[in-house]
Amino acid sequence: MVITTARLIGTLALALAVVAVGELVGAPRLYADTAQLAAGAIAAWACLVAARRRAGIPRNWRLLAAGGLVAWSAVRLWWVVQDLAGHDRLDRPSVFDIGFVVLPACMLIGLLGATRTRPRPVPTSPRRDQIALLIDSVLITGSVLALCWTSSCLNAVADWESLSWWVAAYPVADLILFTMVVLLLTTRPDSPAGRRPLVLVGAALLAFGTADSVRLLGVGPAWLQVTGHLLGPALIALAALSPARPASLPPDLTALPRDWFHLLLPYVPVLVTGVVLLARTVAGAALTPFQAYLGWLGLGLVVTRQMITILDNTVLLDRVAETQRRLHHQAYHDPLTGLANRALFRERLVLALDANHHRGTPVAVLFADLDDFKLINDTYGHALGDRVLHAIGERLRASVRPQDLVARLGGDEFAVVLDQSDVVAPEPAPPESRLRRAMGRQRRYVLSAAGIRVSGGSGGGRTAAPARRRTDVVTPAPPDDVVTPALPDGVLINGRSAGLVPSPRTGSAAASAPVAPEISADRLWEAEAEGIGERVLAALREPYLIDGRAVSVGASIGLVVAEPADRLSADLLLRRADAAMYAVKRRGKGALIRYTGPVHGPNADLPQLLAGALSGGSPAAAGFEVFYQPIVRLSDRATVAVEALARWTDPVAGPVHPDVFVTMAERTGLVSAIDDFVLNQACADAQALAERFGRPIAVHVNVSAGRLGQQGLEDAVDAALTRHAMPPARLVVEITETLRIPDLPRAAAMVERLRARGVRVALDDFGSGYNALAQLHGMPVDTVKLDSTLTDVDTAPDRAGALCRSVLAICAELGITVVAEGIETDERAAALSGLGCPLGQGYLFGPPARLADLGQTASQPGS
C-alpha cells in the first residue's frame, strides 16, 4: 500500500515536471494533455488494484471510479492525438468529449452507494435516502448558482450569455458531487478511517471543479487548470488506496440531534437565494430566464423533498406504532403460550367486576391448576413440558367462548375470565297489551332440551327476542361426555347454597324431558359458567400427542361467580377461585368445584386460613405440628435419624394435605414461616428424641430451595440451635426441590457457611427435582436422599438397579451418604441393601407420627 502510494506521488511529480518542460519548450498543450493522460491511467490502475482486495460497496465504488477514470483518460488520449495531428480541438469539438461526463456519473453512483455504509442516525429507506441526498445537493447547487448569477463580481469577469452549456455542465456536475460529499460528511457520523476516503474524494472533486471553472470562465493562469486535472485523478487514487474501514457500528444515538441539521441544511441556501432575488425584484431588477428556471426548479425540488420527508415520517410513525404494539403484546401476554399474562388478566377482571358492580353484568372466574405437572418435566424434560403447556393453552382457548379471556398466571396455573360484557341489549319487543301489563307477567329463563331460550311465561304469550352477542358466534354445545350441571326438578331457584359446591356429573342429560324447570337469571349464569368449566375440564383430560408420545395431564379447577351485591375486588375473587381449586386437590384432583356463599366448614378459604395461621401468632395454635419419620440403617434396621415433617389440622378446614399447604405457602411467600416453625420444634424435641431412642440421633429438617442464598435462613438456624442448646452436628438441613434454586453459586456459598457451623446438608428427592446432577456438582452436600422413582429396584431390577448403582458409585466417590426413600416392602429394602445403599426411609420402617407415637426401633446404644 505504501509502495503504491509512493509510486503514485512520484508519477504525479513526473507529470508536473513534464508540464513544466512543455512550458519551457513552447508546446504546453501537448505536454499537459500527455501528463493528464498518464495521471488518469495510473489512477484507474490503482483503483482496479484496490478493488480486488475489497468486497461489497467498497469494491463497487472503486470499480466505478476506475471506469470513470478510464473514460476520462480516453478523452485525454484523443486530445493528444489531435495535438499531434495539429488540429485545434476547441474549434472542432468531438463526440469523444462525452467521456468527461462518464467520470461524474460514475462518482454520482458511487456516492449514492456510500449512503448504505453511512446510514443516518434515524433509519430510513435506503432508496428514499439516496433520492433525498441527490435533491438536497441539487437544491444547494442551484441556490449557489443563482447567487453567482446575481453576483456583480462574477458578472464583471464572465459573459454568461456567451458561455457554452456543454462546457458549463462540467463544473456544475463537480459542484453537485462536492455538495453530496459535504452532506455525507456533516450528516452521517463515522469513524476517522471511514471518513478518510470520502474526504479525499471531496478534495478530488474540488480540484476537478476548480479546473473546469477556470476553463469555463477563461480566467486565471493555465497551470491552475492543468494542476486541477492532475490532482483530481491522484486524489481519487489515494482514496481508493485508503486502508479498509473497521466493522460498521450501530448508529450513534448521541448524534440524533444532528438530524435536524440534515433536514434544515438544504433550505438555508434556498432561503438566502430567495431573499436576495426578492430584494433585487423589489429594487426593480427583472429576473432573467435562467433565474426563473432555477426558481421553478428549486420550488419543485422543495416540494419533492417535503414529500419524501413526509413519507419518511409516516414510515417512522408506523414503525413506532408497530413497536408499541409489539411491546404492549409482550407486556400483557405470556411468551410461551401466547395467552394473556397476570397483568392483562387482572385488568380484564377489574373491568368485568366494574361492569358487574354498576350494571349487574355477570362475571365468573375459572382457576385451573395442572395435576402433577412436575412429573411431566421430570420424565420428559422441560422442553417437552413447555410444548405441553403451549398445547394446553390452545385447548383452553378452543374450549371457552370467543369473548372469554384465557390467561397463564405462571408455571402450570391458568385462569379464565367469563363475563357477559359483550351482550347487546335485545331489540325492543312489540308493545304488550293492557291485560298482560296488568297481570304483571315477568320474563323467565327456561332451560330446555333444545338449549336456552327466553320465555315470556307459560300460556300463549309471545316469546321475546333473545339477547344477541356482538361476536355473532353461537356458543358450541359441550361434548357428549360433558354434562351441563343438573338443576333441581320442579324448583325455581331464587337463593343459593353456601360453601364450595362440587359440579355434579350425573351422566348424559335426559333429552326426553321437553322443558326443564324455570330458573332465575343468576342461577342460569352459574349453570352456564359450570358448563364451560366442565367443557374445559374434559378438553384438558384428553391426551396430548407430541413427538409420538401420548402425554396425559389432569387439572383441578375452581370456579367462583361474582355477585353485584358482594362488591368483590379482583384479588379477592381470584383468591376464592384459588380456594375452590385447592378444595379439588384435597378431594382427589381432576374435578371442578364452585365456590359460593360465606366461608365455613371443610370447604374454607385455604389461602386465607393459611395466611392467618402463619402471618401472626403461633403456628402451633393454628393447628400446625411436627411429625417424625425414622431413617434406618438397612443392614440392621436401627434408627439413625428422623425427618421432621410439618402437618396442619386447621380448626375450621380440618386436616390439610402437606402437598396442598406447602405448595400454597411457596406460592404466597409463607413457606419460610413453616420451615422456621419445624426447625425450632425439631431442635426443641431433640433431647426427647434422644431419650426415646436411647442415644442422640440426627434430626432432618426440610428447607425450601427458594430460600437458599436469601436472608433469614442462617439466622433461623443459629437461633434454633442456641435457644435449645442443640449440637450443630445433630441437625441436617434437607434442601427440598419443589422450587428451582434461584442462584446456585450463592446457594453453594450458604451451604458452605452452614457446614462450617457443623450443620450437615442433604439434597432431598434426588433424581426428580431441578438439575439434580448440577446441584450435586455445585453444592458440597453431605447426604443425598434418592427419590422413590429411583429406588424401585425390586420391580425393575435392570433399569432401576443400573440407575441406583450409578448414583451410589458417584456419591461414594464424593464421600456422600445415600438415603433411599419410599421403601415400603422387605423385598425393596433387601434389594437396595444388596446394591450397597446404607440408609433407608419409608412406611416399612414407620409412617410419620407424633413424637409420643414413635416406635422404639433398634434403640440399643451403639447398634
Secondary structure by P-SEA (a helix, b strand, c coil): caaaaaaaaaaaaaaaaaaaaaaaaccaaaaaaaaaaaaaaaaaaaaaaaaaacccaaaaaaaaaaaaaaaaaaaaaaaaaaaaaccccccccccccaaaaaaaaaaaaaaaaacccccccccccaaaaaaaaaaaaaaaaaaaaaaaaacaaaaacccccccccccaaaaaaaaaaaaaaaaaacccccccccaaaaaaaaaaaaaaaaaaaaaaaccccaaaaaaaaaaaaaaaaaaaaccccccccccccccccaaaaaacccaaaaaaaaaaaaaaaaacccccaaaaaaaaaaaaaaaaaaaaaaaaaaaaaaaaaaaaaaaaaaaccccccccccaaaaaaaaaaaaaaaaacccbbbbbbbbbccaaaaaaaccaaaaaaaaaaaaaaaaaaccccbbbbcccccbbbbbbbccccccccccccccaaaaaabbbbbbbbccccbbbbcccccccccccccccccccccccccccccccccccccccccccccccccccccccccccccccccaaaaaaaaaaaaaaaaaaaaaccccccccbbbbbbbbbbbbbbccccccaaaaaaaaaaaaaaaaaacccbbbbbbccccccccaaaaaaaaacccccccccccbbbbbbbbccccccccbbbbbbbbbccccccccaaaaaaaaaaacaaaaaaaaaaaaaaaaaaaaaaaacbbbbbbbbbbccccccccaaaaaaaaaaaaccccccbbbbbccccccccaaaaaaaaaaaaaacbbbbbcccccccaaaaaaacccccbbbbcccccccccccaaaaaaaaaaaaaaaaabbbbbbcccccaaaaaaaaaacccccccccccccccccccccccccccc
